[in-house]
Amino acid sequence: MTEENTRRSFLKTASSLSVTLPLAGCIGNPINLSANAAPLERPGIIGHGDFQYTADKQWSKLSAHLKPVVHFHEMVLDARGRLACTVVSDKCDLLLYNKDGKVVDTINHNVKEPHGLTLAGEGSDQTFWVTDSAGGRVINLDLDGRLVRELSAPAEEIPTGKAFRPTETTVTERGDIYVADGYGSNKIFHYDSQGRLKNVFGGPDHFSCCHGIVVDGRRGMEELLITSRSNQNFQRWSLDGRHLQTYELPGLKVCRPVTSGEHTLFAVIWTKSNWHYDGMIAVLDKDFEVVSLPGGSAPTTQTSFRDVEWDGRTLLNPHDVCLDQDDNIYVPQWLSGMTQPVRLRRV
């Protein structure tokens, strides 16, 4: 199958399976969403300690003419108060929701696999950065969806036999751009504010699926937090490409880091495998210790999370988290039977 036909064929196949996917694996044996589920500590409440929520699975009100959407990838809250989400669909690349879950706009640039979604700038100057994890593109859009610019793929830095498959971007205060090639070379590409390549670091000696990256200025200077999803860890790096520290999360396949005050949140896409759908959210404190696992059982230790149990009901392969001003969490989901984003209301 050619790359050009992959997206449309996948949409057609997935659409035909959409009736059974929410209660069955896409390939293989059906799953029982309640089997071996972790009991809820309080009826209807998920999470632990100060981070407890109720789940609203009916939040997204996606109109029929915009369906099907195979994957919901990443979500951000923009300066206009819209919740923008990258999606895999033959209708559009981004859906833009209001807080009530209604789609108020769409953006389409025929991106093959819209994946990473990052905000840069503030107010009326704010823009979106979108990565195409299948087509190898990194594009910058204004809030109306117009193309501002596109970064050039660093072909000379891609190993033979590999493709450039970027999963995420992040932007510093001065406008430097970092691109994580999470599905390709596992390298981090550093561009200046004009889009000129400045540095390349990381690679497979450090990362196995550097899925997410974010600038973190909470220690008094800007650093990078970078996930290594297959290694079940995330890492601190300096802006000039020096490794500073690794934080192990054995048992948790984490996607991109999302910072909120002194806390850091991750979507845990799964703990056993994507065919188990056993995902949850991880909330970490200022010392990067896990304090709550909404959608799973309470953490009992910081050395391993392999005994954590999925609750069997709340989330299916969550791929990202987005917080609003009231600390509610919006959760887009990947390969989840076309289930819509879930809103977790803070209790």
N, C-alpha and C positions, 0 to 999 in steps of 0.2 A: 504494500500500500504506500503510495507516495505521501510525503509530508503534507502536501496541499490538500489531500483528500482525508487526512486523518481526522481532523476536527469534525467535519460534516458527517463522516461515517460513524464516528463515536457518538455524536449527537443522535443520529438515527437509531443506532443500536440501543443506546441508553434510554431513549424515549420509549421504545417498545418494551423495555423491561421495567419502566418506572412504576407500574402498578405493584410489582412484587418486591422491588428493591428495598423499601423501607423495612421490611420484615425478613429479608433474605440476603445472603451474600451475593455480590455481583457474579462471582464465579464460585462454584463449590456448593457446600451444604447450606441450607437455610439456618439462620440463627434465631435464637429465642432471646428477645431483648431483656426478659426478666430472669433468665437462668443465671444462677450463682450471683445475683445482684447483691451489692452491699446494702444493708438496711439503712434507711434514713434515720438520722438521730432525732429529727422532729418531722412529723408528717408534713409533706409539701415543701420542706425547707432543705436546701442543699448547701454544702460548704461547712466550714468549721470556724470556731472562735469568732473574731470580729468580721469575718468575711462569709456571710450567709446570704442566700438568695432564694427567690422563687423563680421558676422557669416559665416563660411565656413562649410556647412553641407556635402560637398563632400570630405573633407580632408582624411578620412579613406578609404584606397583602399584594403579592405579585399578580398582576393582571394576566389573564390567559394568553393574550396576544404576545406577551414577552416570554412565554415558556416554549420549549423546555430550557432549563438551566442545569447543566450537568454538574458543574462544580461552582461553589462560592469560595473564593480564595481569601482575600484580605479586605479589611474595612478600616476606614478612617472617618473622623468627624471634621468636616471642613469649616472654613471661616463663615460660610453661609448657614451653618447649622444643619447641613445635609450629611447623611451617612452614606459615603461612597463605597462601593464594593466591586472588586474585580470578579468577573464571572466568565465561565466558559459556556458560550451560547452562540448560536448562529444569528442572533438578533442584535447583540451589542457586546461591548467589552467591559463597560462599567454600568452598574445600576446606582441611582442616587435616590435614597429614601429620605422621607421626613421622619421625625421622631416617633410618629404613630405607625410607621411601617409601610406607608404608601409610597410607591415609586413616583417621584416627581420629575425625573429626567433620566435620560440615558446618554451614553457616549459610545461611539463606535469608530474605530480606526482599523478594523479588520485585523486585529492582533490575533495571532494563532492561538496562544495560550496565555491570556492575561493572568498574571500571578501576583507579583509584589505590587504594593500600593503604598506610597509614602508621600507625606505632605512636606513642602518646603516653603519658606517665607511666611508672611503674616498678612492678615487683612485682605485687602483687594489685590495685593501682590502674591498671594498664595498660589501655589501650583501643585499639580500631581506629578509624581514620578511613577511610571508603570514599567514593569519588566515583563518580557515575553519569554517564558521559559521553554517554549518550543521553537520559536522563530529567531531567538537570539537578539532581540531588540531591547533597547532601553530608551523610552520616550518620555518627554516632558510636556505636559498639557496645562493650559490655563484652566480656571474653574468653569469656563464655558465649554471646555473640551477641545479647544483649538490647539493644534500642535505648535509648541514653542521651539523645540529643538529635539535632536536625537543624538545620542552618544555613538561614536564609532566603536565597533567591536574590536578589541585588541587582538587581531588574528595572529600576530607573531607570538603572542603569549599563550595561545591555546595549543596544548600538546597534540601531536599527531594521533589521529583516530578519535579525538574528542571534538565536541561541538560546544560553542558558547551558549550556555543555557542559564541565564541569570534568573535568580529567584527574588532578589531584594536589593533595595538601595537605601541609603541614608545620606543626609546632607548636614554639614556643619553650619555654624552661625556665619562663617565667612563665605559660605557657598560651595565649599569643596564637596564632591560627590564620591561616595563609596558604593561599589557594586559588588554584590556577592554572587559568584558564579556557582551556586549551590548544586545544580544538577549537571554541571559540566566539569570544569577543571578543579573546583574547590579552591580557587584563588580569589583574593579580594583585589579589585581594581580601583585605584585612587585617581580621580580626575580633579583638576582645579576647577574654579568656578566658570571658566571658559570652555570646559569640556576637553582639555588637553590631559593626556595620561601622564601622571606624575610618578606613580609607584605601583608595584605589584607585590603582594605578600600572601602568606598562607600556603595553600596547596594541600595535597593529600597527606603530607606528613603531620599536618595540624588538624585538618578537618575531614570529616566524612559527612557530606551534605551540609555545607555551611548555609543553611536554609534561610536564616534571618540575621539582620544586622541593624543596629541602632546607635546613634550618637548618645552618650550618657555624660551629662555635665554635673552630676550630683556630688562628685568628689572635689569640686572646686576647679576642675579643668576638664575639657572634653576628652573623652575616651570612647572606645567602641565596645559594645557587647555583641558577640557573634555566637550564634548557635552552631553546634556540630550535632545535628539531629541523630544520625545513625550511631554516633558515639555516646549519645545520651548525656551530653554536657553542654555548657556554654562557657565562653571565654572572654576575658578582658584583654583588649589590645590598645596600645597607644595609637594616636592618629598617624604616626610615621611608620607603623607596621611592626612594632615590638610586642611580643607576647608578654602579658603581665601576670595572668592567673587563669586557672581552669577550675570550674565548679562542676562537680560530678552530680548527676541526677539519675543514677542507675535505675532502670525500669520505666523512665519517662521519656518518650520521644517528643521533644519540645520543638515547636515552630519558632517564630520570631519573638524576641523580647519586646515587651511593651511596658514603658515606665509610667508610673502614676504616683507622684509624690515620692516618698521614700520606698515605695513598693514596686516590685517588678512582676509582671504577669506573663504567662505563656499559655497558649493552647497546647495541650498534650494530645497529639493527634491519635495516638494509641499507646497501649502498654504491652499488649500481647502481639497483635498484628492488625493490619487494616481490615482484615476479613472478620475480626471480632468486633469491630466498631467501638472498641472500648476506650473512648477518649474522655478527657476531663479538662479542667482549667487548673493551673498551678499558680498560687499567689505566694510570692516570696517577700520577706521583710528586708530591712535595710542591710542586714548581714547576709542576704541571699539564702536564708533558710526558709523552707517551705512551711507556711503557717496554715494554709487551707487548700483543699483539693475539691472544689465544687464539681459534682458529677462523679466523685469517687469517695472512698472511705478515708478516714482521717489519717494523716501521716503519723507513724509511730516512731520513726527514727529519721535522722538526716543522712545516714550512711547508705541506705538502700530503700527504694520504693517499689521493689519487685513484689511485695506482698499487698500492695494497694489494690483494692477491688473496685471495679467500675460499678456504678449503681444500676446499670442495665436499662436506663429509662431516659436520661436527660439529654445526652449529647451523642452524636454519631460522627466520629472522625473530625472533631473540631480543628479548624485550620488557622484561626486567628482570634484575637480579642480586640474590641474597641470599647473604650469607656466614654460615657457622657459626663456632664457636669454633676450629676447626682450619683456617680459611681455605679450606675447600671452598666452591665456588660453585654455587648452585642457579639454574637458568635457565629460567623460564617463557617460552613461545613463542607468538607471535601469527600467525594465518593460516598455519599450518604443516602443514595436513593432519591436524589433531587430534593431532599428536605430543605426547607427555607432556613434562613438565619434565626437563631433563638435569642431572645432577650432574657437576660438574668437580672431581675430586679433586686437591688440591694435591700436587705431587711434591716 
